[in-house]
Amino acid sequence: MGRRVFSREFKVEAVRLVVERGVTYRQAAKDLGIHENLIRKWARAIRLDSRQAFPGPGKMKPDDAEVARLRRELAKTQTGRVILKRARVDSSGRR
């Protein structure tokens, strides 16, 4: 059995049960057939940034996408430095 996938709407409605309707995390989780900590995690994500919570499969939050881009750029720069260092050592005749 694979990992279950929940839509953004499902997650928002699950959190809404707890936040707006006053249902306990435990009861909401039992009613929805999911683990209580899952609803807590979703509630935390919505509290931190409701517009960017749950971007969807294969999609990144804008901040995460920027970090990934910067990491790729850094790796490329570091690789270039290594190549230049090797070329400098090879051209001087040292090893």
OpenMM code with the backbone's topology and positions (N, CA, C; nanometers):
from openmm import Vec3, app, unit

residues = "MET GLY ARG ARG VAL PHE SER ARG GLU PHE LYS VAL GLU ALA VAL ARG LEU VAL VAL GLU ARG GLY VAL THR TYR ARG GLN ALA ALA LYS ASP LEU GLY ILE HIS GLU ASN LEU ILE ARG LYS TRP ALA ARG ALA ILE ARG LEU ASP SER ARG GLN ALA PHE PRO GLY PRO GLY LYS MET LYS PRO ASP ASP ALA GLU VAL ALA ARG LEU ARG ARG GLU LEU ALA LYS THR GLN THR GLY ARG VAL ILE LEU LYS ARG ALA ARG VAL ASP SER SER GLY ARG ARG".split()
positions = [
    Vec3(0.0846, -0.1178, 0.0000),
    Vec3(0.0000, 0.0000, 0.0000),
    Vec3(0.0890, 0.1240, 0.0000),
    Vec3(0.0626, 0.2165, -0.0886),
    Vec3(0.1426, 0.3374, -0.0995),
    Vec3(0.0965, 0.4458, -0.0037),
    Vec3(0.1666, 0.5524, -0.0080),
    Vec3(0.1353, 0.6665, 0.0774),
    Vec3(0.0084, 0.7338, 0.0273),
    Vec3(-0.0780, 0.7697, 0.1207),
    Vec3(-0.2024, 0.8373, 0.0816),
    Vec3(-0.1736, 0.9839, 0.0521),
    Vec3(-0.2433, 1.0368, -0.0456),
    Vec3(-0.2274, 1.1761, -0.0854),
    Vec3(-0.3597, 1.2478, -0.0620),
    Vec3(-0.3529, 1.3654, 0.0019),
    Vec3(-0.4720, 1.4421, 0.0325),
    Vec3(-0.4677, 1.5743, -0.0427),
    Vec3(-0.5812, 1.6162, -0.0925),
    Vec3(-0.5876, 1.7427, -0.1656),
    Vec3(-0.5749, 1.8598, -0.0689),
    Vec3(-0.5427, 1.9735, -0.1245),
    Vec3(-0.5321, 2.0955, -0.0443),
    Vec3(-0.6655, 2.1242, 0.0246),
    Vec3(-0.7751, 2.1060, -0.0475),
    Vec3(-0.9076, 2.1335, 0.0071),
    Vec3(-0.9381, 2.0440, 0.1267),
    Vec3(-0.9002, 1.9171, 0.1173),
    Vec3(-0.9227, 1.8239, 0.2273),
    Vec3(-0.8471, 1.8698, 0.3521),
    Vec3(-0.7212, 1.9086, 0.3329),
    Vec3(-0.6386, 1.9527, 0.4455),
    Vec3(-0.6967, 2.0775, 0.5105),
    Vec3(-0.7369, 2.1722, 0.4277),
    Vec3(-0.7934, 2.2972, 0.4802),
    Vec3(-0.9221, 2.2688, 0.5568),
    Vec3(-1.0069, 2.1837, 0.5027),
    Vec3(-1.1324, 2.1507, 0.5702),
    Vec3(-1.1084, 2.0751, 0.7009),
    Vec3(-1.0086, 1.9883, 0.7034),
    Vec3(-0.9753, 1.9155, 0.8256),
    Vec3(-0.9320, 2.0124, 0.9348),
    Vec3(-0.8504, 2.1082, 0.8988),
    Vec3(-0.8052, 2.2085, 0.9960),
    Vec3(-0.9218, 2.2973, 1.0378),
    Vec3(-1.0079, 2.3291, 0.9435),
    Vec3(-1.1242, 2.4126, 0.9731),
    Vec3(-1.2162, 2.3463, 1.0768),
    Vec3(-1.2271, 2.2143, 1.0698),
    Vec3(-1.3068, 2.1410, 1.1690),
    Vec3(-1.2589, 2.1731, 1.3108),
    Vec3(-1.1284, 2.1746, 1.3269),
    Vec3(-1.0692, 2.1965, 1.4586),
    Vec3(-1.0734, 2.3441, 1.4974),
    Vec3(-1.0313, 2.4303, 1.4071),
    Vec3(-1.0151, 2.5721, 1.4394),
    Vec3(-1.1481, 2.6449, 1.4502),
    Vec3(-1.2334, 2.6269, 1.3527),
    Vec3(-1.3573, 2.7049, 1.3496),
    Vec3(-1.4742, 2.6370, 1.4209),
    Vec3(-1.4803, 2.5048, 1.4131),
    Vec3(-1.5960, 2.4358, 1.4696),
    Vec3(-1.5712, 2.3805, 1.6092),
    Vec3(-1.4470, 2.3887, 1.6559),
    Vec3(-1.4161, 2.3467, 1.7914),
    Vec3(-1.4070, 2.1971, 1.8134),
    Vec3(-1.3982, 2.1193, 1.7071),
    Vec3(-1.3815, 1.9750, 1.7202),
    Vec3(-1.2378, 1.9493, 1.7664),
    Vec3(-1.2171, 1.8514, 1.8536),
    Vec3(-1.0817, 1.8211, 1.8989),
    Vec3(-1.0021, 1.7569, 1.7862),
    Vec3(-0.8709, 1.7695, 1.7959),
    Vec3(-0.7841, 1.7067, 1.6962),
    Vec3(-0.8111, 1.5572, 1.6912),
    Vec3(-0.8242, 1.4967, 1.8091),
    Vec3(-0.8465, 1.3526, 1.8174),
    Vec3(-0.9761, 1.3112, 1.7474),
    Vec3(-1.0835, 1.3844, 1.7752),
    Vec3(-1.2127, 1.3494, 1.7166),
    Vec3(-1.2131, 1.3720, 1.5657),
    Vec3(-1.1552, 1.4840, 1.5221),
    Vec3(-1.1492, 1.5121, 1.3780),
    Vec3(-1.0687, 1.4043, 1.3063),
    Vec3(-0.9570, 1.3634, 1.3656),
    Vec3(-0.8736, 1.2602, 1.3048),
    Vec3(-0.9493, 1.1279, 1.2969),
    Vec3(-1.0200, 1.0950, 1.4031),
    Vec3(-1.0981, 0.9707, 1.4045),
    Vec3(-1.2069, 0.9745, 1.2973),
    Vec3(-1.2778, 1.0868, 1.2870),
    Vec3(-1.3845, 1.1012, 1.1881),
    Vec3(-1.3321, 1.0912, 1.0446),
    Vec3(-1.2121, 1.1443, 1.0224),
    Vec3(-1.1563, 1.1474, 0.8866),
    Vec3(-1.0705, 1.0251, 0.8543),
    Vec3(-1.0420, 0.9434, 0.9545),
    Vec3(-0.9629, 0.8231, 0.9323),
    Vec3(-0.8155, 0.8503, 0.9087),
    Vec3(-0.7646, 0.9523, 0.9774),
    Vec3(-0.6225, 0.9866, 0.9648),
    Vec3(-0.5631, 1.0005, 1.1043),
    Vec3(-0.4320, 1.0140, 1.1127),
    Vec3(-0.3657, 1.0283, 1.2415),
    Vec3(-0.3808, 1.1717, 1.2922),
    Vec3(-0.3959, 1.1824, 1.4222),
    Vec3(-0.4147, 1.3128, 1.4867),
    Vec3(-0.2994, 1.4094, 1.4569),
    Vec3(-0.1767, 1.3586, 1.4568),
    Vec3(-0.0604, 1.4456, 1.4319),
    Vec3(-0.0606, 1.5041, 1.2918),
    Vec3(-0.1260, 1.4378, 1.1993),
    Vec3(-0.1330, 1.4884, 1.0626),
    Vec3(-0.2130, 1.6192, 1.0584),
    Vec3(-0.3249, 1.6219, 1.1287),
    Vec3(-0.4050, 1.7450, 1.1334),
    Vec3(-0.3269, 1.8551, 1.2058),
    Vec3(-0.2550, 1.8193, 1.3115),
    Vec3(-0.1730, 1.9188, 1.3825),
    Vec3(-0.0671, 1.9787, 1.2893),
    Vec3(-0.0053, 1.8939, 1.2097),
    Vec3(0.0966, 1.9395, 1.1144),
    Vec3(0.0351, 2.0341, 1.0109),
    Vec3(-0.0826, 1.9978, 0.9603),
    Vec3(-0.1510, 2.0832, 0.8631),
    Vec3(-0.1900, 2.2164, 0.9257),
    Vec3(-0.2370, 2.2137, 1.0487),
    Vec3(-0.2764, 2.3370, 1.1184),
    Vec3(-0.1550, 2.4279, 1.1364),
    Vec3(-0.0411, 2.3703, 1.1709),
    Vec3(0.0818, 2.4484, 1.1882),
    Vec3(0.1233, 2.5125, 1.0557),
    Vec3(0.1129, 2.4364, 0.9461),
    Vec3(0.1498, 2.4890, 0.8142),
    Vec3(0.0601, 2.6059, 0.7758),
    Vec3(-0.0678, 2.5946, 0.8046),
    Vec3(-0.1610, 2.7036, 0.7726),
    Vec3(-0.1342, 2.8251, 0.8608),
    Vec3(-0.1048, 2.8014, 0.9880),
    Vec3(-0.0743, 2.9125, 1.0792),
    Vec3(0.0491, 2.9887, 1.0347),
    Vec3(0.1507, 2.9175, 0.9883),
    Vec3(0.2759, 2.9818, 0.9483),
    Vec3(0.2615, 3.0630, 0.8204),
    Vec3(0.1906, 3.0094, 0.7235),
    Vec3(0.1730, 3.0808, 0.5966),
    Vec3(0.0566, 3.0189, 0.5201),
    Vec3(-0.0615, 3.0732, 0.5416),
    Vec3(-0.1822, 3.0117, 0.4858),
    Vec3(-0.1847, 3.0128, 0.3330),
    Vec3(-0.1276, 3.1142, 0.2707),
    Vec3(-0.1342, 3.1203, 0.1241),
    Vec3(-0.0394, 3.0227, 0.0572),
    Vec3(0.0748, 2.9950, 0.1210),
    Vec3(0.1730, 2.9056, 0.0599),
    Vec3(0.1684, 2.7649, 0.1166),
    Vec3(0.0779, 2.7367, 0.2087),
    Vec3(0.0674, 2.6021, 0.2645),
    Vec3(0.0153, 2.5068, 0.1571),
    Vec3(0.0697, 2.3891, 0.1549),
    Vec3(0.0272, 2.2820, 0.0635),
    Vec3(0.0353, 2.3237, -0.0840),
    Vec3(0.1552, 2.3486, -0.1364),
    Vec3(0.1666, 2.3909, -0.2761),
    Vec3(0.1295, 2.2818, -0.3767),
    Vec3(0.1290, 2.1581, -0.3355),
    Vec3(0.0917, 2.0494, -0.4261),
    Vec3(0.2103, 1.9627, -0.4601),
    Vec3(0.1842, 1.8450, -0.5157),
    Vec3(0.2933, 1.7535, -0.5478),
    Vec3(0.3814, 1.8088, -0.6596),
    Vec3(0.5106, 1.8025, -0.6363),
    Vec3(0.6043, 1.8485, -0.7378),
    Vec3(0.6204, 1.9987, -0.7447),
    Vec3(0.5503, 2.0717, -0.6608),
    Vec3(0.5609, 2.2171, -0.6603),
    Vec3(0.6282, 2.2619, -0.5317),
    Vec3(0.7049, 2.3684, -0.5415),
    Vec3(0.7738, 2.4206, -0.4239),
    Vec3(0.7164, 2.5557, -0.3858),
    Vec3(0.7291, 2.5857, -0.2580),
    Vec3(0.6955, 2.7202, -0.2138),
    Vec3(0.7991, 2.8133, -0.2760),
    Vec3(0.7627, 2.9386, -0.3025),
    Vec3(0.8589, 3.0311, -0.3649),
    Vec3(0.9910, 3.0416, -0.2890),
    Vec3(0.9855, 3.0428, -0.1568),
    Vec3(1.1090, 3.0516, -0.0777),
    Vec3(1.1950, 2.9271, -0.0970),
    Vec3(1.1319, 2.8098, -0.0986),
    Vec3(1.2056, 2.6857, -0.1173),
    Vec3(1.2650, 2.6781, -0.2578),
    Vec3(1.1923, 2.7274, -0.3557),
    Vec3(1.2424, 2.7279, -0.4935),
    Vec3(1.3654, 2.8181, -0.5049),
    Vec3(1.3634, 2.9311, -0.4370),
    Vec3(1.4781, 3.0228, -0.4391),
    Vec3(1.5995, 2.9585, -0.3723),
    Vec3(1.5786, 2.8899, -0.2613),
    Vec3(1.6879, 2.8211, -0.1928),
    Vec3(1.7465, 2.7132, -0.2831),
    Vec3(1.6622, 2.6375, -0.3499),
    Vec3(1.7095, 2.5330, -0.4416),
    Vec3(1.7907, 2.5943, -0.5561),
    Vec3(1.7427, 2.7064, -0.6093),
    Vec3(1.8149, 2.7732, -0.7184),
    Vec3(1.9523, 2.8204, -0.6711),
    Vec3(1.9574, 2.8776, -0.5525),
    Vec3(2.0841, 2.9261, -0.4978),
    Vec3(2.1805, 2.8108, -0.4694),
    Vec3(2.1278, 2.6983, -0.4245),
    Vec3(2.2133, 2.5815, -0.3997),
    Vec3(2.2726, 2.5294, -0.5307),
    Vec3(2.1908, 2.5258, -0.6370),
    Vec3(2.2419, 2.4828, -0.7675),
    Vec3(2.3506, 2.5779, -0.8160),
    Vec3(2.3275, 2.7069, -0.7992),
    Vec3(2.4247, 2.8075, -0.8415),
    Vec3(2.5553, 2.7935, -0.7627),
    Vec3(2.5439, 2.7698, -0.6316),
    Vec3(2.6623, 2.7513, -0.5486),
    Vec3(2.7402, 2.6275, -0.5908),
    Vec3(2.6701, 2.5179, -0.6167),
    Vec3(2.7368, 2.3946, -0.6594),
    Vec3(2.8107, 2.4160, -0.7915),
    Vec3(2.7485, 2.4884, -0.8816),
    Vec3(2.8105, 2.5173, -1.0114),
    Vec3(2.9367, 2.6022, -0.9927),
    Vec3(2.9292, 2.7009, -0.9065),
    Vec3(3.0436, 2.7877, -0.8788),
    Vec3(3.1568, 2.7087, -0.8132),
    Vec3(3.1216, 2.6229, -0.7173),
    Vec3(3.2236, 2.5422, -0.6503),
    Vec3(3.2907, 2.4469, -0.7476),
    Vec3(3.2149, 2.3892, -0.8385),
    Vec3(3.2719, 2.3005, -0.9394),
    Vec3(3.3682, 2.3781, -1.0291),
    Vec3(3.3307, 2.4988, -1.0662),
    Vec3(3.4178, 2.5832, -1.1477),
    Vec3(3.5481, 2.6153, -1.0767),
    Vec3(3.5414, 2.6401, -0.9470),
    Vec3(3.6627, 2.6685, -0.8685),
    Vec3(3.7552, 2.5482, -0.8663),
    Vec3(3.6991, 2.4296, -0.8495),
    Vec3(3.7797, 2.3078, -0.8462),
    Vec3(3.8496, 2.2885, -0.9806),
    Vec3(3.7776, 2.3112, -1.0882),
    Vec3(3.8358, 2.2958, -1.2223),
    Vec3(3.9489, 2.3960, -1.2418),
    Vec3(3.9277, 2.5200, -1.1996),
    Vec3(4.0327, 2.6216, -1.2135),
    Vec3(4.1543, 2.5878, -1.1278),
    Vec3(4.1335, 2.5371, -1.0075),
    Vec3(4.2457, 2.4989, -0.9215),
    Vec3(4.3264, 2.3870, -0.9860),
    Vec3(4.2577, 2.2883, -1.0416),
    Vec3(4.3273, 2.1770, -1.1062),
    Vec3(4.4055, 2.2252, -1.2282),
    Vec3(4.3454, 2.3144, -1.3049),
    Vec3(4.4132, 2.3672, -1.4235),
    Vec3(4.5374, 2.4452, -1.3827),
    Vec3(4.5299, 2.5184, -1.2737),
    Vec3(4.6423, 2.5976, -1.2269),
    Vec3(4.7550, 2.5054, -1.1798),
    Vec3(4.7205, 2.3992, -1.1078),
    Vec3(4.8209, 2.3051, -1.0600),
    Vec3(4.8851, 2.2320, -1.1771),
    Vec3(4.8042, 2.1921, -1.2753),
    Vec3(4.8572, 2.1204, -1.3913),
    Vec3(4.9474, 2.2089, -1.4761),
    Vec3(4.9154, 2.3363, -1.4879),
    Vec3(4.9951, 2.4252, -1.5714),
    Vec3(5.1275, 2.4623, -1.5039),
    Vec3(5.1350, 2.4520, -1.3723),
    Vec3(5.2593, 2.4849, -1.3036),
    Vec3(5.3524, 2.3653, -1.2968),
    Vec3(5.3034, 2.2499, -1.3384),
    Vec3(5.3890, 2.1314, -1.3422),
    Vec3(5.3895, 2.0554, -1.2114),
    Vec3(5.3196, 2.1047, -1.1124),
    Vec3(5.3151, 2.0359, -0.9824),
    Vec3(5.1951, 1.9423, -0.9791),
    Vec3(5.2004, 1.8483, -0.8911),
    Vec3(5.0875, 1.7584, -0.8738),
    Vec3(5.0550, 1.7397, -0.7302),
] * unit.nanometer
topology = app.Topology()
chain = topology.addChain("A")
for resn in residues:
    res = topology.addResidue(resn, chain)
    for name in ("N", "CA", "C"):
        topology.addAtom(name, app.Element.getBySymbol(name[0]), res)
